[in-house]
């Protein structure tokens, strides 16, 4: 029986639209360049895994692209502005809790998550939040799912995981969880009900 609903953050609870946001601040060529440097380079997953701090990442970005140093500093300092609440998903959290489910977060995210989370009341409803950078692990490493269950005393077979990345969902299933690939917030209630989860 499913007792715990585990949510990813980016593109499940919060939209993550860095390129769209960069285009509101910079002319197109500069926006594309900054996206490639900050969000599409090797430093971003290192931030998520806790292998790199914000300060270290900024040094690396600017050392590699000194001609863009001021724009990199601005964009990297303000990137949480590219996040916005997916209201359809967030609205399901209190509904699920009212049905007796426990709710958790499992997300690849830099330590900046803890500065961002208070802006979104949905995170106050979570029974626990497991952020990759704290654990020096990242999805889809099987250890992260095991560590989540260990930390919060969860049984994998009692967990239902929602993530937008197929490889993360596959890894969760291999660890014993039920899981689905998130498509959009409006379709999620039907997807949950199809998996015998009451809303």
VOBA-1610 file (N, C-alpha, C; in pm, whole numbers, padded with zeros to 5 digits, always signed):
BEGIN
Unk+00084-00120+00000Unk+00000+00000+00000Unk+00088+00126+00000Unk+00052+00220-00083Unk+00127+00345-00089Unk+00088+00435+00028Unk+00189+00477+00102Unk+00167+00566+00216Unk+00238+00701+00199Unk+00337+00705+00108Unk+00423+00823+00096Unk+00431+00868-00049Unk+00408+00996-00073Unk+00421+01054-00206Unk+00547+01141-00205Unk+00638+01110-00296Unk+00769+01176-00301Unk+00776+01259-00429Unk+00799+01389-00413Unk+00800+01482-00525Unk+00942+01528-00558Unk+00975+01531-00685Unk+01087+01610-00733Unk+01049+01758-00721Unk+01146+01847-00731Unk+01116+01990-00725Unk+01112+02051-00865Unk+01226+02056-00935Unk+01233+02123-01064Unk+01147+02056-01169Unk+01055+02132-01227Unk+00961+02091-01331Unk+00850+02001-01277Unk+00843+01983-01146Unk+00733+01908-01085Unk+00657+01999-00988Unk+00728+02053-00889Unk+00667+02152-00799Unk+00697+02296-00842Unk+00815+02316-00898Unk+00855+02450-00945Unk+00898+02443-01090Unk+00849+02537-01171Unk+00902+02551-01306Unk+01044+02603-01298Unk+01128+02551-01386Unk+01268+02592-01393Unk+01292+02634-01537Unk+01295+02769-01561Unk+01300+02822-01697Unk+01415+02923-01711Unk+01538+02877-01697Unk+01650+02972-01697Unk+01669+03047-01829Unk+01654+02978-01940Unk+01678+03048-02068Unk+01571+03154-02093Unk+01447+03120-02068Unk+01339+03218-02083Unk+01364+03339-01995Unk+01407+03315-01872Unk+01434+03425-01779Unk+01553+03508-01825Unk+01660+03444-01871Unk+01778+03517-01919Unk+01742+03609-02035Unk+01649+03566-02118Unk+01608+03650-02231Unk+01535+03776-02187Unk+01487+03779-02064Unk+01424+03902-02013Unk+01528+04001-01963Unk+01651+03956-01944Unk+01756+04042-01889Unk+01861+04083-01991Unk+01882+03998-02092Unk+01992+04019-02186Unk+01943+04004-02329Unk+02020+04061-02420Unk+01990+04041-02562Unk+02015+03894-02597Unk+01950+03844-02702Unk+01946+03699-02726Unk+02081+03629-02728Unk+02180+03684-02795Unk+02309+03616-02804Unk+02375+03605-02666Unk+02365+03711-02588Unk+02424+03709-02454Unk+02348+03611-02363Unk+02215+03609-02375Unk+02135+03516-02295Unk+02173+03372-02324Unk+02190+03340-02452Unk+02226+03203-02491Unk+02364+03167-02436Unk+02456+03261-02442Unk+02591+03235-02393Unk+02590+03210-02242Unk+02516+03291-02170Unk+02511+03275-02025Unk+02442+03145-01986Unk+02342+03107-02062Unk+02277+02979-02035Unk+02377+02864-02051Unk+02454+02867-02158Unk+02552+02761-02183Unk+02657+02755-02073Unk+02702+02871-02028Unk+02807+02876-01927Unk+02757+02828-01791Unk+02644+02882-01748Unk+02597+02857-01611Unk+02517+02728-01599Unk+02420+02710-01686Unk+02323+02603-01667Unk+02353+02476-01747Unk+02430+02489-01854Unk+02454+02372-01940Unk+02597+02320-01929Unk+02676+02378-01840Unk+02814+02334-01823Unk+02829+02231-01714Unk+02949+02184-01691Unk+02971+02078-01590Unk+02952+02124-01447Unk+02956+02255-01423Unk+02944+02303-01285Unk+02805+02282-01227Unk+02701+02289-01311Unk+02564+02282-01257Unk+02538+02149-01186Unk+02565+02033-01249Unk+02547+01908-01174Unk+02641+01894-01055Unk+02757+01959-01060Unk+02846+01956-00945Unk+02788+02035-00828Unk+02716+02142-00857Unk+02646+02215-00752Unk+02537+02127-00690Unk+02464+02056-00775Unk+02357+01969-00726Unk+02411+01857-00638Unk+02528+01806-00672Unk+02583+01694-00596Unk+02660+01738-00472Unk+02675+01868-00454Unk+02750+01918-00340Unk+02900+01916-00360Unk+02944+01889-00484Unk+03088+01885-00512Unk+03147+02024-00531Unk+03061+02125-00544Unk+03105+02260-00573Unk+03015+02356-00497Unk+03073+02459-00436Unk+02993+02563-00372Unk+02959+02672-00475Unk+02863+02756-00441Unk+02830+02869-00527Unk+02954+02955-00554Unk+03030+02980-00449Unk+03147+03066-00462Unk+03250+03003-00557Unk+03270+02872-00543Unk+03365+02803-00630Unk+03316+02801-00774Unk+03187+02782-00792Unk+03132+02781-00928Unk+03149+02917-00994Unk+03121+03024-00920Unk+03134+03157-00978Unk+03278+03185-01019Unk+03374+03143-00939Unk+03515+03160-00974Unk+03545+03087-01105Unk+03493+02966-01118Unk+03519+02888-01239Unk+03454+02952-01360Unk+03330+02997-01346Unk+03262+03061-01458Unk+03338+03183-01508Unk+03376+03269-01414Unk+03438+03395-01453Unk+03582+03377-01498Unk+03651+03277-01445Unk+03787+03251-01491Unk+03787+03204-01635Unk+03686+03126-01671Unk+03678+03074-01808Unk+03625+03179-01906Unk+03549+03276-01855Unk+03486+03376-01943Unk+03499+03514-01879Unk+03622+03565-01865Unk+03639+03693-01795Unk+03568+03809-01863Unk+03550+03800-01994Unk+03484+03908-02067Unk+03335+03919-02030Unk+03279+03815-01968Unk+03139+03815-01928Unk+03122+03817-01776Unk+03228+03851-01705Unk+03229+03835-01559Unk+03112+03906-01491Unk+03084+04028-01529Unk+02978+04102-01459Unk+02841+04043-01489Unk+02819+04002-01613Unk+02690+03943-01649Unk+02674+03806-01585Unk+02781+03729-01577Unk+02775+03599-01510Unk+02740+03618-01364Unk+02805+03713-01299Unk+02778+03737-01157Unk+02633+03777-01135Unk+02580+03861-01222Unk+02441+03903-01210Unk+02346+03785-01228Unk+02366+03710-01337Unk+02276+03599-01368Unk+02285+03488-01263Unk+02406+03455-01222Unk+02422+03347-01125Unk+02369+03388-00988Unk+02384+03515-00954Unk+02332+03562-00827Unk+02181+03564-00820Unk+02118+03583-00935Unk+01973+03602-00936Unk+01896+03485-00997Unk+01965+03373-01030Unk+01896+03269-01106Unk+01770+03214-01041Unk+01753+03216-00907Unk+01626+03165-00854Unk+01503+03239-00905Unk+01524+03356-00966Unk+01412+03427-01026Unk+01350+03350-01142Unk+01422+03250-01194Unk+01368+03172-01306Unk+01273+03063-01259Unk+01254+03050-01129Unk+01164+02950-01073Unk+01025+03010-01051Unk+00924+02927-01068Unk+00787+02968-01035Unk+00707+02845-00997Unk+00607+02864-00913Unk+00529+02754-00861Unk+00442+02691-00969Unk+00440+02558-00975Unk+00344+02486-01058Unk+00222+02463-00968Unk+00126+02549-00981Unk+00017+02555-00883Unk-00067+02428-00882Unk-00084+02363-00998Unk-00165+02242-01001Unk-00103+02131-00916Unk+00030+02119-00922Unk+00097+02018-00842Unk+00094+02056-00694Unk+00125+02182-00667Unk+00127+02227-00528Unk-00009+02207-00461Unk-00117+02226-00536Unk-00251+02211-00478Unk-00281+02068-00439Unk-00212+01972-00501Unk-00235+01831-00467Unk-00175+01793-00332Unk-00075+01867-00286Unk-00006+01828-00162Unk-00101+01831-00043Unk-00173+01940-00016Unk-00267+01935+00097Unk-00379+01835+00076Unk-00420+01814-00049Unk-00526+01716-00076Unk-00478+01575-00043Unk-00356+01544-00080Unk-00300+01412-00049Unk-00284+01393+00102Unk-00239+01495+00169Unk-00221+01486+00313Unk-00355+01467+00384Unk-00459+01531+00330Unk-00592+01515+00388Unk-00641+01372+00374Unk-00590+01301+00275Unk-00623+01160+00253Unk-00536+01067+00336Unk-00442+01123+00411Unk-00361+01041+00500Unk-00223+01006+00448Unk-00188+01056+00330Unk-00054+01029+00276Unk+00049+01122+00341Unk+00171+01073+00354Unk+00283+01158+00391Unk+00349+01209+00263Unk+00402+01329+00270Unk+00461+01390+00150Unk+00606+01428+00176Unk+00689+01404+00074Unk+00833+01427+00084Unk+00884+01490-00044Unk+01001+01549-00034Unk+01074+01600-00150Unk+01203+01521-00166Unk+01233+01484-00290Unk+01363+01426-00327Unk+01409+01498-00452Unk+01511+01582-00439Unk+01548+01668-00550Unk+01698+01683-00565Unk+01742+01686-00690Unk+01877+01733-00721Unk+01875+01885-00715Unk+01944+01941-00618Unk+01939+02087-00601Unk+02063+02129-00523Unk+02112+02246-00555Unk+02224+02304-00482Unk+02178+02347-00343Unk+02273+02383-00253Unk+02232+02429-00120Unk+02142+02552-00121Unk+02136+02619-00235Unk+02051+02737-00241Unk+01903+02703-00224Unk+01871+02574-00237Unk+01732+02532-00213Unk+01680+02585-00079Unk+01764+02580+00022Unk+01717+02615+00157Unk+01690+02764+00171Unk+01745+02845+00081Unk+01712+02988+00078Unk+01585+03013-00003Unk+01560+02926-00100Unk+01446+02943-00189Unk+01318+02888-00126Unk+01328+02775-00056Unk+01211+02704-00008Unk+01114+02790+00073Unk+01162+02879+00163Unk+01066+02957+00241Unk+00974+03047+00158Unk+01009+03071+00033Unk+00924+03154-00053Unk+00799+03080-00100Unk+00798+02947-00083Unk+00690+02864-00136Unk+00627+02784-00022Unk+00506+02820+00021Unk+00445+02752+00135Unk+00428+02601+00118Unk+00427+02552-00006Unk+00408+02408-00026Unk+00515+02327+00047Unk+00634+02383+00060Unk+00742+02307+00125Unk+00720+02294+00276Unk+00639+02382+00333Unk+00608+02370+00475Unk+00520+02249+00503Unk+00457+02194+00399Unk+00367+02080+00415Unk+00440+01947+00403Unk+00568+01949+00376Unk+00641+01826+00358Unk+00681+01763+00491Unk+00670+01631+00498Unk+00717+01560+00616Unk+00869+01549+00620Unk+00931+01563+00507Unk+01077+01562+00499Unk+01122+01605+00362Unk+01241+01665+00356Unk+01297+01709+00228Unk+01441+01660+00217Unk+01468+01589+00111Unk+01599+01527+00089Unk+01660+01593-00033Unk+01763+01673-00011Unk+01825+01754-00116Unk+01964+01698-00147Unk+01989+01675-00273Unk+02109+01602-00317Unk+02238+01662-00265Unk+02250+01793-00267Unk+02377+01856-00230Unk+02411+01833-00083Unk+02309+01814+00002Unk+02336+01785+00142Unk+02399+01647+00161Unk+02364+01556+00071Unk+02405+01417+00086Unk+02521+01379-00005Unk+02564+01471-00090Unk+02671+01444-00187Unk+02636+01323-00274Unk+02510+01319-00313Unk+02456+01219-00404Unk+02360+01289-00498Unk+02333+01230-00612Unk+02236+01288-00703Unk+02163+01177-00778Unk+02036+01202-00807Unk+01961+01110-00891Unk+02029+01104-01030Unk+02031+00989-01094Unk+01963+00864-01059Unk+02048+00762-00984Unk+02148+00803-00911Unk+02228+00710-00831Unk+02135+00632-00737Unk+02135+00500-00744Unk+02046+00422-00658Unk+02062+00453-00509Unk+02182+00496-00469Unk+02205+00521-00327Unk+02118+00634-00274Unk+02079+00727-00360Unk+02003+00841-00309Unk+01864+00798-00265Unk+01807+00700-00335Unk+01674+00651-00297Unk+01681+00570-00168Unk+01787+00491-00157Unk+01807+00415-00033Unk+01830+00507+00085Unk+01906+00615+00063Unk+01936+00710+00170Unk+01809+00786+00212Unk+01726+00820+00115Unk+01597+00884+00146Unk+01517+00796+00241Unk+01505+00669+00207Unk+01425+00577+00289Unk+01487+00557+00427Unk+01618+00550+00430Unk+01687+00534+00558Unk+01666+00656+00647Unk+01679+00773+00589Unk+01671+00896+00668Unk+01533+00916+00728Unk+01428+00884+00651Unk+01292+00911+00698Unk+01217+00784+00737Unk+01290+00674+00746Unk+01231+00546+00789Unk+01114+00507+00699Unk+01139+00508+00569Unk+01036+00474+00470Unk+01062+00335+00413Unk+00955+00268+00374Unk+00964+00141+00303Unk+00951+00172+00154Unk+01047+00135+00070Unk+01040+00172-00072Unk+00908+00135-00138Unk+00857+00016-00107Unk+00732-00031-00169Unk+00610+00050-00125Unk+00627+00134-00023Unk+00517+00220+00022Unk+00531+00363-00030Unk+00628+00383-00120Unk+00656+00517-00174Unk+00616+00527-00321Unk+00560+00641-00356Unk+00525+00672-00495Unk+00600+00799-00532Unk+00686+00788-00633Unk+00779+00895-00668Unk+00737+00961-00799Unk+00742+01094-00802Unk+00703+01173-00919Unk+00821+01258-00962Unk+00869+01238-01085Unk+00987+01308-01135Unk+00969+01330-01285Unk+01026+01437-01337Unk+01012+01465-01480Unk+01115+01395-01566Unk+01216+01333-01505Unk+01323+01270-01581Unk+01303+01118-01583Unk+01288+01058-01702Unk+01264+00913-01709Unk+01372+00830-01640Unk+01499+00874-01649Unk+01606+00795-01587Unk+01594+00794-01435Unk+01542+00903-01377Unk+01523+00907-01232Unk+01407+00818-01188Unk+01303+00816-01270Unk+01188+00729-01242Unk+01229+00583-01253Unk+01306+00551-01356Unk+01353+00413-01374Unk+01435+00367-01253Unk+01524+00453-01206Unk+01608+00417-01091Unk+01523+00399-00966Unk+01421+00482-00948Unk+01333+00468-00832Unk+01260+00334-00834Unk+01213+00297-00953Unk+01144+00168-00965Unk+01238+00053-00935Unk+01362+00064-00981Unk+01459-00042-00955Unk+01491-00054-00805Unk+01467+00054-00732Unk+01489+00051-00587Unk+01365+00008-00510Unk+01258-00026-00582Unk+01139-00080-00518Unk+01022+00014-00507Unk+01040+00140-00548Unk+00930+00236-00540Unk+00839+00223-00662Unk+00716+00266-00646Unk+00633+00294-00762Unk+00665+00437-00806Unk+00654+00464-00936Unk+00696+00595-00984Unk+00636+00624-01121Unk+00620+00752-01150Unk+00574+00794-01282Unk+00657+00913-01329Unk+00662+00928-01460Unk+00724+01046-01521Unk+00620+01157-01525Unk+00652+01268-01464Unk+00562+01383-01460Unk+00549+01444-01600Unk+00426+01469-01641Unk+00400+01535-01769Unk+00360+01681-01747Unk+00252+01702-01675Unk+00213+01838-01637Unk+00116+01830-01520Unk+00100+01943-01454Unk+00020+01946-01333Unk-00125+01911-01355Unk-00180+01947-01471Unk-00321+01921-01495Unk-00349+01773-01515Unk-00251+01697-01562Unk-00269+01553-01585Unk-00234+01469-01462Unk-00169+01529-01363Unk-00121+01451-01250Unk-00233+01387-01168Unk-00344+01455-01139Unk-00448+01387-01060Unk-00495+01256-01124Unk-00517+01258-01254Unk-00562+01136-01322Unk-00454+01029-01317Unk-00327+01069-01329Unk-00217+00972-01323Unk-00208+00909-01185Unk-00229+00987-01082Unk-00227+00933-00946Unk-00344+00837-00924Unk-00461+00878-00968Unk-00579+00793-00950Unk-00565+00663-01027Unk-00499+00668-01143Unk-00477+00547-01220Unk-00384+00451-01147Unk-00307+00505-01053Unk-00218+00423-00971Unk-00274+00399-00832Unk-00407+00410-00820Unk-00479+00376-00697Unk-00444+00469-00580Unk-00408+00592-00613Unk-00381+00692-00508Unk-00501+00786-00500Unk-00561+00794-00385Unk-00681+00873-00365Unk-00646+01020-00348Unk-00727+01105-00406Unk-00706+01249-00392Unk-00834+01312-00335
//
